Amino acid sequence: MDRSPTLDDKTDELYDNAEIAHHGSLYENASSPDSGVHPNLTDPVEQARQEEEWKRELAEVEEDIQTLRQTLSTKIRRTQDLKQKLGITPLQEFQHDLQSGLKTVTESGV
C-alpha cells in the first residue's frame, strides 16, 4: 500500500535539493581539504591560522543553515494550515500544477 508523502518527506526533499544546488554552485571554486584546491601555505603557523578560520566559518554557516531550516519548516506548516482553512486540497493543487504545466507546454509550441 502506497503512502502519501508527509511534511517531513517534502521538507527532507527540499533540503536534499537545496544542498545539491548549493554544493554544485557555491563550492565549485572554493578551497577546502576535499576539493583538491589548496592554497600554497608553506608556513605551518599560517596554515593552522587558515584552518581555524575555515572551521569558524564552517560553524557559522552550519548555524545559519539550521536557522533557515527551522524557519522554512515553520513557514511550511503555516502554509499548510492556511491551505486547510481555505479548503485547498492536495488534489486541487496537483490539478492546478498539471493545468499550468500543460498551458506552458502548449504556449511554448514544443
N, CA, C and O atoms as CSV, one atom per row, in Angstrom:
chain,resi,resn,atom,element,x,y,z
A,1,MET,N,N,0.846,-1.188,0.000
A,1,MET,CA,C,0.000,0.000,0.000
A,1,MET,C,C,0.883,1.239,0.000
A,1,MET,O,O,1.741,1.384,0.870
A,2,ASP,N,N,0.682,2.145,-0.974
A,2,ASP,CA,C,1.446,3.380,-1.049
A,2,ASP,C,C,0.969,4.333,0.023
A,2,ASP,O,O,-0.202,4.350,0.405
A,3,ARG,N,N,1.907,5.119,0.491
A,3,ARG,CA,C,1.522,6.124,1.473
A,3,ARG,C,C,1.729,7.505,0.879
A,3,ARG,O,O,2.605,7.703,0.037
A,4,SER,N,N,0.927,8.449,1.314
A,4,SER,CA,C,1.070,9.813,0.845
A,4,SER,C,C,2.300,10.434,1.474
A,4,SER,O,O,2.635,10.125,2.617
A,5,PRO,N,N,2.985,11.318,0.734
A,5,PRO,CA,C,4.151,11.988,1.315
A,5,PRO,C,C,3.736,12.845,2.506
A,5,PRO,O,O,2.692,13.498,2.489
A,6,THR,N,N,4.557,12.827,3.515
A,6,THR,CA,C,4.291,13.635,4.701
A,6,THR,C,C,5.064,14.930,4.609
A,6,THR,O,O,5.875,15.116,3.702
A,7,LEU,N,N,4.813,15.829,5.550
A,7,LEU,CA,C,5.540,17.093,5.632
A,7,LEU,C,C,7.028,16.829,5.765
A,7,LEU,O,O,7.840,17.509,5.137
A,8,ASP,N,N,7.394,15.840,6.581
A,8,ASP,CA,C,8.811,15.530,6.758
A,8,ASP,C,C,9.440,15.067,5.456
A,8,ASP,O,O,10.575,15.440,5.157
A,9,ASP,N,N,8.721,14.252,4.667
A,9,ASP,CA,C,9.246,13.790,3.384
A,9,ASP,C,C,9.504,14.972,2.451
A,9,ASP,O,O,10.558,15.068,1.823
A,10,LYS,N,N,8.521,15.866,2.376
A,10,LYS,CA,C,8.653,17.020,1.488
A,10,LYS,C,C,9.770,17.938,1.962
A,10,LYS,O,O,10.534,18.454,1.147
A,11,THR,N,N,9.873,18.146,3.268
A,11,THR,CA,C,10.909,19.013,3.820
A,11,THR,C,C,12.283,18.419,3.562
A,11,THR,O,O,13.202,19.140,3.173
A,12,ASP,N,N,12.441,17.103,3.773
A,12,ASP,CA,C,13.717,16.445,3.514
A,12,ASP,C,C,14.100,16.587,2.047
A,12,ASP,O,O,15.265,16.828,1.729
A,13,GLU,N,N,13.121,16.439,1.148
A,13,GLU,CA,C,13.400,16.567,-0.276
A,13,GLU,C,C,13.871,17.979,-0.607
A,13,GLU,O,O,14.796,18.162,-1.399
A,14,LEU,N,N,13.228,18.980,0.004
A,14,LEU,CA,C,13.665,20.354,-0.209
A,14,LEU,C,C,15.107,20.553,0.233
A,14,LEU,O,O,15.901,21.179,-0.468
A,15,TYR,N,N,15.439,20.013,1.405
A,15,TYR,CA,C,16.800,20.151,1.901
A,15,TYR,C,C,17.782,19.454,0.990
A,15,TYR,O,O,18.847,20.000,0.699
A,16,ASP,N,N,17.446,18.238,0.526
A,16,ASP,CA,C,18.337,17.500,-0.361
A,16,ASP,C,C,18.577,18.282,-1.640
A,16,ASP,O,O,19.717,18.390,-2.091
A,17,ASN,N,N,17.515,18.832,-2.236
A,17,ASN,CA,C,17.652,19.595,-3.466
A,17,ASN,C,C,18.456,20.870,-3.235
A,17,ASN,O,O,19.273,21.256,-4.072
A,18,ALA,N,N,18.224,21.517,-2.107
A,18,ALA,CA,C,18.969,22.743,-1.803
A,18,ALA,C,C,20.444,22.449,-1.622
A,18,ALA,O,O,21.288,23.223,-2.073
A,19,GLU,N,N,20.769,21.344,-0.971
A,19,GLU,CA,C,22.168,21.006,-0.768
A,19,GLU,C,C,22.835,20.652,-2.083
A,19,GLU,O,O,24.000,20.997,-2.285
A,20,ILE,N,N,22.138,19.977,-2.980
A,20,ILE,CA,C,22.711,19.656,-4.286
A,20,ILE,C,C,23.001,20.943,-5.042
A,20,ILE,O,O,24.085,21.112,-5.601
A,21,ALA,N,N,22.031,21.851,-5.059
A,21,ALA,CA,C,22.234,23.115,-5.756
A,21,ALA,C,C,23.350,23.917,-5.097
A,21,ALA,O,O,24.160,24.548,-5.776
A,22,HIS,N,N,23.383,23.886,-3.773
A,22,HIS,CA,C,24.375,24.644,-3.024
A,22,HIS,C,C,25.781,24.132,-3.318
A,22,HIS,O,O,26.676,24.923,-3.617
A,23,HIS,N,N,25.981,22.836,-3.237
A,23,HIS,CA,C,27.302,22.272,-3.478
A,23,HIS,C,C,27.701,22.392,-4.934
A,23,HIS,O,O,28.885,22.516,-5.248
A,24,GLY,N,N,26.742,22.357,-5.809
A,24,GLY,CA,C,27.049,22.414,-7.231
A,24,GLY,C,C,27.470,23.781,-7.708
A,24,GLY,O,O,28.097,23.891,-8.762
A,25,SER,N,N,27.147,24.836,-6.965
A,25,SER,CA,C,27.478,26.163,-7.458
A,25,SER,C,C,28.450,26.906,-6.562
A,25,SER,O,O,29.488,27.371,-7.034
A,26,LEU,N,N,28.145,27.025,-5.306
A,26,LEU,CA,C,28.920,27.870,-4.426
A,26,LEU,C,C,30.319,27.338,-4.174
A,26,LEU,O,O,31.272,28.113,-4.097
A,27,TYR,N,N,30.451,26.042,-4.048
A,27,TYR,CA,C,31.731,25.483,-3.639
A,27,TYR,C,C,32.598,24.987,-4.787
A,27,TYR,O,O,33.652,24.399,-4.546
A,28,GLU,N,N,32.177,25.213,-6.038
A,28,GLU,CA,C,32.956,24.702,-7.153
A,28,GLU,C,C,34.377,25.242,-7.161
A,28,GLU,O,O,35.313,24.512,-7.487
A,29,ASN,N,N,34.552,26.508,-6.807
A,29,ASN,CA,C,35.865,27.122,-6.880
A,29,ASN,C,C,36.477,27.367,-5.512
A,29,ASN,O,O,37.502,28.042,-5.414
A,30,ALA,N,N,35.885,26.844,-4.470
A,30,ALA,CA,C,36.355,27.113,-3.118
A,30,ALA,C,C,37.474,26.159,-2.730
A,30,ALA,O,O,37.521,25.013,-3.177
A,31,SER,N,N,38.360,26.650,-1.900
A,31,SER,CA,C,39.411,25.801,-1.364
A,31,SER,C,C,38.888,25.087,-0.133
A,31,SER,O,O,38.299,25.709,0.750
A,32,SER,N,N,39.101,23.800,-0.076
A,32,SER,CA,C,38.732,23.019,1.085
A,32,SER,C,C,39.616,21.786,1.105
A,32,SER,O,O,40.211,21.438,0.086
A,33,PRO,N,N,39.712,21.123,2.240
A,33,PRO,CA,C,40.567,19.943,2.307
A,33,PRO,C,C,40.190,18.871,1.293
A,33,PRO,O,O,41.065,18.134,0.838
A,34,ASP,N,N,38.910,18.761,0.924
A,34,ASP,CA,C,38.486,17.723,-0.002
A,34,ASP,C,C,38.370,18.197,-1.438
A,34,ASP,O,O,38.116,17.387,-2.330
A,35,SER,N,N,38.546,19.477,-1.684
A,35,SER,CA,C,38.312,19.997,-3.027
A,35,SER,C,C,39.469,19.739,-3.975
A,35,SER,O,O,39.297,19.822,-5.191
A,36,GLY,N,N,40.647,19.426,-3.444
A,36,GLY,CA,C,41.811,19.270,-4.296
A,36,GLY,C,C,42.451,20.601,-4.614
A,36,GLY,O,O,43.495,20.648,-5.265
A,37,VAL,N,N,41.837,21.692,-4.163
A,37,VAL,CA,C,42.384,23.023,-4.369
A,37,VAL,C,C,42.852,23.533,-3.020
A,37,VAL,O,O,42.038,23.802,-2.136
A,38,HIS,N,N,44.135,23.662,-2.861
A,38,HIS,CA,C,44.677,24.104,-1.587
A,38,HIS,C,C,45.528,25.346,-1.804
A,38,HIS,O,O,46.317,25.403,-2.747
A,39,PRO,N,N,45.373,26.331,-0.941
A,39,PRO,CA,C,46.240,27.499,-1.059
A,39,PRO,C,C,47.676,27.076,-0.769
A,39,PRO,O,O,47.919,26.105,-0.052
A,40,ASN,N,N,48.596,27.800,-1.323
A,40,ASN,CA,C,50.008,27.478,-1.146
A,40,ASN,C,C,50.472,28.029,0.197
A,40,ASN,O,O,51.048,29.115,0.268
A,41,LEU,N,N,50.214,27.266,1.264
A,41,LEU,CA,C,50.602,27.672,2.610
A,41,LEU,C,C,51.778,26.813,3.061
A,41,LEU,O,O,51.607,25.663,3.466
A,42,THR,N,N,52.965,27.388,2.985
A,42,THR,CA,C,54.150,26.636,3.412
A,42,THR,C,C,54.449,26.882,4.880
A,42,THR,O,O,55.097,26.060,5.528
A,43,ASP,N,N,53.988,27.995,5.408
A,43,ASP,CA,C,54.224,28.329,6.808
A,43,ASP,C,C,53.207,27.580,7.675
A,43,ASP,O,O,52.006,27.807,7.527
A,44,PRO,N,N,53.651,26.696,8.574
A,44,PRO,CA,C,52.723,25.925,9.413
A,44,PRO,C,C,51.839,26.810,10.285
A,44,PRO,O,O,50.685,26.467,10.544
A,45,VAL,N,N,52.361,27.929,10.735
A,45,VAL,CA,C,51.563,28.843,11.562
A,45,VAL,C,C,50.433,29.440,10.728
A,45,VAL,O,O,49.292,29.518,11.183
A,46,GLU,N,N,50.756,29.860,9.510
A,46,GLU,CA,C,49.742,30.436,8.625
A,46,GLU,C,C,48.715,29.372,8.234
A,46,GLU,O,O,47.521,29.662,8.153
A,47,GLN,N,N,49.168,28.160,7.995
A,47,GLN,CA,C,48.261,27.067,7.643
A,47,GLN,C,C,47.299,26.773,8.793
A,47,GLN,O,O,46.105,26.574,8.569
A,48,ALA,N,N,47.815,26.744,10.020
A,48,ALA,CA,C,46.968,26.498,11.194
A,48,ALA,C,C,45.956,27.624,11.368
A,48,ALA,O,O,44.798,27.377,11.707
A,49,ARG,N,N,46.395,28.871,11.134
A,49,ARG,CA,C,45.502,30.022,11.242
A,49,ARG,C,C,44.384,29.916,10.212
A,49,ARG,O,O,43.219,30.166,10.521
A,50,GLN,N,N,44.749,29.538,8.972
A,50,GLN,CA,C,43.759,29.405,7.905
A,50,GLN,C,C,42.760,28.308,8.231
A,50,GLN,O,O,41.561,28.485,8.013
A,51,GLU,N,N,43.227,27.180,8.746
A,51,GLU,CA,C,42.325,26.084,9.103
A,51,GLU,C,C,41.372,26.487,10.214
A,51,GLU,O,O,40.197,26.121,10.184
A,52,GLU,N,N,41.857,27.230,11.186
A,52,GLU,CA,C,40.985,27.714,12.271
A,52,GLU,C,C,39.922,28.662,11.721
A,52,GLU,O,O,38.764,28.628,12.139
A,53,GLU,N,N,40.334,29.505,10.781
A,53,GLU,CA,C,39.384,30.428,10.164
A,53,GLU,C,C,38.305,29.646,9.406
A,53,GLU,O,O,37.124,29.982,9.487
A,54,TRP,N,N,38.712,28.601,8.670
A,54,TRP,CA,C,37.741,27.777,7.946
A,54,TRP,C,C,36.801,27.068,8.904
A,54,TRP,O,O,35.603,26.973,8.638
A,55,LYS,N,N,37.321,26.574,10.007
A,55,LYS,CA,C,36.474,25.887,11.000
A,55,LYS,C,C,35.454,26.848,11.595
A,55,LYS,O,O,34.292,26.489,11.784
A,56,ARG,N,N,35.888,28.070,11.888
A,56,ARG,CA,C,34.984,29.076,12.434
A,56,ARG,C,C,33.890,29.417,11.415
A,56,ARG,O,O,32.711,29.491,11.759
A,57,GLU,N,N,34.293,29.622,10.167
A,57,GLU,CA,C,33.332,29.939,9.122
A,57,GLU,C,C,32.353,28.784,8.897
A,57,GLU,O,O,31.157,29.005,8.708
A,58,LEU,N,N,32.866,27.561,8.918
A,58,LEU,CA,C,32.011,26.380,8.767
A,58,LEU,C,C,30.968,26.328,9.877
A,58,LEU,O,O,29.797,26.055,9.609
A,59,ALA,N,N,31.371,26.584,11.106
A,59,ALA,CA,C,30.436,26.571,12.231
A,59,ALA,C,C,29.346,27.635,12.039
A,59,ALA,O,O,28.174,27.387,12.321
A,60,GLU,N,N,29.741,28.814,11.561
A,60,GLU,CA,C,28.769,29.880,11.328
A,60,GLU,C,C,27.779,29.497,10.236
A,60,GLU,O,O,26.576,29.709,10.382
A,61,VAL,N,N,28.284,28.936,9.146
A,61,VAL,CA,C,27.418,28.553,8.035
A,61,VAL,C,C,26.467,27.441,8.463
A,61,VAL,O,O,25.285,27.478,8.119
A,62,GLU,N,N,26.960,26.458,9.206
A,62,GLU,CA,C,26.096,25.381,9.684
A,62,GLU,C,C,25.010,25.919,10.610
A,62,GLU,O,O,23.874,25.448,10.569
A,63,GLU,N,N,25.346,26.892,11.436
A,63,GLU,CA,C,24.343,27.512,12.313
A,63,GLU,C,C,23.290,28.244,11.484
A,63,GLU,O,O,22.095,28.155,11.767
A,64,ASP,N,N,23.744,28.972,10.451
A,64,ASP,CA,C,22.808,29.663,9.560
A,64,ASP,C,C,21.872,28.671,8.871
A,64,ASP,O,O,20.671,28.918,8.755
A,65,ILE,N,N,22.424,27.553,8.418
A,65,ILE,CA,C,21.616,26.533,7.749
A,65,ILE,C,C,20.554,25.999,8.696
A,65,ILE,O,O,19.397,25.840,8.306
A,66,GLN,N,N,20.935,25.723,9.930
A,66,GLN,CA,C,19.970,25.211,10.909
A,66,GLN,C,C,18.846,26.223,11.146
A,66,GLN,O,O,17.676,25.848,11.227
A,67,THR,N,N,19.198,27.489,11.254
A,67,THR,CA,C,18.195,28.535,11.447
A,67,THR,C,C,17.250,28.603,10.251
A,67,THR,O,O,16.035,28.709,10.417
A,68,LEU,N,N,17.810,28.541,9.054
A,68,LEU,CA,C,16.977,28.581,7.853
A,68,LEU,C,C,16.056,27.376,7.763
A,68,LEU,O,O,14.904,27.511,7.350
A,69,ARG,N,N,16.539,26.211,8.139
A,69,ARG,CA,C,15.701,25.012,8.129
A,69,ARG,C,C,14.530,25.152,9.094
A,69,ARG,O,O,13.402,24.776,8.774
A,70,GLN,N,N,14.804,25.692,10.270
A,70,GLN,CA,C,13.732,25.890,11.251
A,70,GLN,C,C,12.707,26.888,10.728
A,70,GLN,O,O,11.501,26.683,10.872
A,71,THR,N,N,13.187,27.958,10.125
A,71,THR,CA,C,12.294,28.968,9.569
A,71,THR,C,C,11.451,28.383,8.446
A,71,THR,O,O,10.242,28.606,8.387
A,72,LEU,N,N,12.095,27.631,7.554
A,72,LEU,CA,C,11.368,27.009,6.445
A,72,LEU,C,C,10.314,26.035,6.954
A,72,LEU,O,O,9.189,26.015,6.452
A,73,SER,N,N,10.667,25.241,7.932
A,73,SER,CA,C,9.726,24.279,8.492
A,73,SER,C,C,8.506,24.990,9.077
A,73,SER,O,O,7.375,24.548,8.879
A,74,THR,N,N,8.731,26.074,9.786
A,74,THR,CA,C,7.642,26.858,10.362
A,74,THR,C,C,6.748,27.431,9.266
A,74,THR,O,O,5.523,27.406,9.382
A,75,LYS,N,N,7.357,27.941,8.213
A,75,LYS,CA,C,6.584,28.527,7.117
A,75,LYS,C,C,5.801,27.455,6.350
A,75,LYS,O,O,4.677,27.706,5.915
A,76,ILE,N,N,6.377,26.279,6.183
A,76,ILE,CA,C,5.669,25.187,5.510
A,76,ILE,C,C,4.437,24.791,6.320
A,76,ILE,O,O,3.361,24.589,5.757
A,77,ARG,N,N,4.593,24.680,7.644
A,77,ARG,CA,C,3.439,24.349,8.498
A,77,ARG,C,C,2.368,25.432,8.397
A,77,ARG,O,O,1.178,25.125,8.318
A,78,ARG,N,N,2.784,26.690,8.400
A,78,ARG,CA,C,1.832,27.795,8.312
A,78,ARG,C,C,1.088,27.764,6.975
A,78,ARG,O,O,-0.121,27.989,6.922
A,79,THR,N,N,1.821,27.482,5.903
A,79,THR,CA,C,1.210,27.380,4.581
A,79,THR,C,C,0.164,26.277,4.560
A,79,THR,O,O,-0.935,26.461,4.037
A,80,GLN,N,N,0.511,25.132,5.132
A,80,GLN,CA,C,-0.443,24.023,5.167
A,80,GLN,C,C,-1.679,24.377,5.989
A,80,GLN,O,O,-2.796,24.024,5.612
A,81,ASP,N,N,-1.486,25.071,7.107
A,81,ASP,CA,C,-2.626,25.496,7.927
A,81,ASP,C,C,-3.547,26.427,7.133
A,81,ASP,O,O,-4.768,26.276,7.156
A,82,LEU,N,N,-2.944,27.389,6.433
A,82,LEU,CA,C,-3.742,28.340,5.660
A,82,LEU,C,C,-4.489,27.643,4.516
A,82,LEU,O,O,-5.656,27.937,4.260
A,83,LYS,N,N,-3.813,26.729,3.840
A,83,LYS,CA,C,-4.471,25.995,2.761
A,83,LYS,C,C,-5.640,25.178,3.298
A,83,LYS,O,O,-6.691,25.095,2.662
A,84,GLN,N,N,-5.454,24.576,4.468
A,84,GLN,CA,C,-6.531,23.796,5.068
A,84,GLN,C,C,-7.713,24.709,5.392
A,84,GLN,O,O,-8.863,24.351,5.134
A,85,LYS,N,N,-7.436,25.879,5.953
A,85,LYS,CA,C,-8.508,26.821,6.286
A,85,LYS,C,C,-9.237,27.306,5.040
A,85,LYS,O,O,-10.437,27.578,5.080
A,86,LEU,N,N,-8.502,27.413,3.924
A,86,LEU,CA,C,-9.099,27.857,2.671
A,86,LEU,C,C,-9.758,26.711,1.904
A,86,LEU,O,O,-10.397,26.938,0.877
A,87,GLY,N,N,-9.605,25.494,2.395
A,87,GLY,CA,C,-10.208,24.342,1.732
A,87,GLY,C,C,-9.443,23.872,0.508
A,87,GLY,O,O,-9.999,23.172,-0.338
A,88,ILE,N,N,-8.181,24.247,0.404
A,88,ILE,CA,C,-7.359,23.824,-0.731
A,88,ILE,C,C,-6.789,22.446,-0.415
A,88,ILE,O,O,-6.056,22.267,0.558
A,89,THR,N,N,-7.142,21.477,-1.257
A,89,THR,CA,C,-6.704,20.103,-1.024
A,89,THR,C,C,-5.471,19.800,-1.884
A,89,THR,O,O,-5.212,20.488,-2.871
A,90,PRO,N,N,-4.718,18.771,-1.505
A,90,PRO,CA,C,-3.568,18.365,-2.331
A,90,PRO,C,C,-3.984,18.019,-3.764
A,90,PRO,O,O,-3.237,18.282,-4.707
A,91,LEU,N,N,-5.176,17.430,-3.931
A,91,LEU,CA,C,-5.663,17.096,-5.271
A,91,LEU,C,C,-5.888,18.368,-6.092
A,91,LEU,O,O,-5.542,18.413,-7.273
A,92,GLN,N,N,-6.456,19.383,-5.481
A,92,GLN,CA,C,-6.669,20.650,-6.184
A,92,GLN,C,C,-5.325,21.271,-6.589
A,92,GLN,O,O,-5.186,21.801,-7.692
A,93,GLU,N,N,-4.350,21.199,-5.697
A,93,GLU,CA,C,-3.028,21.730,-6.021
A,93,GLU,C,C,-2.408,20.979,-7.195
A,93,GLU,O,O,-1.828,21.586,-8.096
A,94,PHE,N,N,-2.538,19.652,-7.176
A,94,PHE,CA,C,-1.996,18.835,-8.250
A,94,PHE,C,C,-2.665,19.191,-9.579
A,94,PHE,O,O,-1.992,19.346,-10.598
A,95,GLN,N,N,-3.989,19.317,-9.560
A,95,GLN,CA,C,-4.714,19.661,-10.776
A,95,GLN,C,C,-4.275,21.022,-11.298
A,95,GLN,O,O,-4.087,21.192,-12.503
A,96,HIS,N,N,-4.110,21.981,-10.415
A,96,HIS,CA,C,-3.671,23.318,-10.819
A,96,HIS,C,C,-2.271,23.261,-11.430
A,96,HIS,O,O,-2.015,23.877,-12.465
A,97,ASP,N,N,-1.362,22.516,-10.783
A,97,ASP,CA,C,0.004,22.389,-11.297
A,97,ASP,C,C,0.012,21.721,-12.666
A,97,ASP,O,O,0.759,22.124,-13.557
A,98,LEU,N,N,-0.823,20.698,-12.829
A,98,LEU,CA,C,-0.909,19.990,-14.097
A,98,LEU,C,C,-1.440,20.917,-15.190
A,98,LEU,O,O,-0.907,20.948,-16.299
A,99,GLN,N,N,-2.494,21.671,-14.870
A,99,GLN,CA,C,-3.054,22.616,-15.844
A,99,GLN,C,C,-2.032,23.683,-16.221
A,99,GLN,O,O,-1.916,24.047,-17.392
A,100,SER,N,N,-1.299,24.179,-15.246
A,100,SER,CA,C,-0.280,25.195,-15.523
A,100,SER,C,C,0.826,24.631,-16.403
A,100,SER,O,O,1.300,25.295,-17.325
A,101,GLY,N,N,1.230,23.408,-16.113
A,101,GLY,CA,C,2.268,22.774,-16.915
A,101,GLY,C,C,1.826,22.553,-18.349
A,101,GLY,O,O,2.585,22.808,-19.285
A,102,LEU,N,N,0.592,22.076,-18.525
A,102,LEU,CA,C,0.063,21.875,-19.873
A,102,LEU,C,C,-0.048,23.190,-20.624
A,102,LEU,O,O,0.240,23.253,-21.819
A,103,LYS,N,N,-0.461,24.230,-19.936
A,103,LYS,CA,C,-0.575,25.550,-20.568
A,103,LYS,C,C,0.793,26.038,-21.019
A,103,LYS,O,O,0.929,26.583,-22.114
A,104,THR,N,N,1.801,25.846,-20.187
A,104,THR,CA,C,3.160,26.263,-20.525
A,104,THR,C,C,3.671,25.512,-21.749
A,104,THR,O,O,4.251,26.110,-22.655
A,105,VAL,N,N,3.452,24.200,-21.769
A,105,VAL,CA,C,3.892,23.384,-22.909
A,105,VAL,C,C,3.151,23.807,-24.176
A,105,VAL,O,O,3.760,23.939,-25.237
A,106,THR,N,N,1.845,24.020,-24.068
A,106,THR,CA,C,1.043,24.408,-25.220
A,106,THR,C,C,1.507,25.760,-25.769
A,106,THR,O,O,1.642,25.925,-26.981
A,107,GLU,N,N,1.749,26.711,-24.890
A,107,GLU,CA,C,2.156,28.050,-25.307
A,107,GLU,C,C,3.575,28.079,-25.872
A,107,GLU,O,O,3.897,28.930,-26.701
A,108,SER,N,N,4.417,27.159,-25.427
A,108,SER,CA,C,5.810,27.174,-25.887
A,108,SER,C,C,5.954,26.545,-27.276
A,108,SER,O,O,6.980,26.716,-27.933
A,109,GLY,N,N,4.930,25.822,-27.717
A,109,GLY,CA,C,4.961,25.217,-29.044
A,109,GLY,C,C,5.842,23.992,-29.125
A,109,GLY,O,O,6.243,23.593,-30.219
A,110,VAL,N,N,6.155,23.386,-27.994
A,110,VAL,CA,C,7.001,22.181,-28.008
A,110,VAL,C,C,6.219,20.985,-28.442
A,110,VAL,O,O,6.765,19.884,-28.514
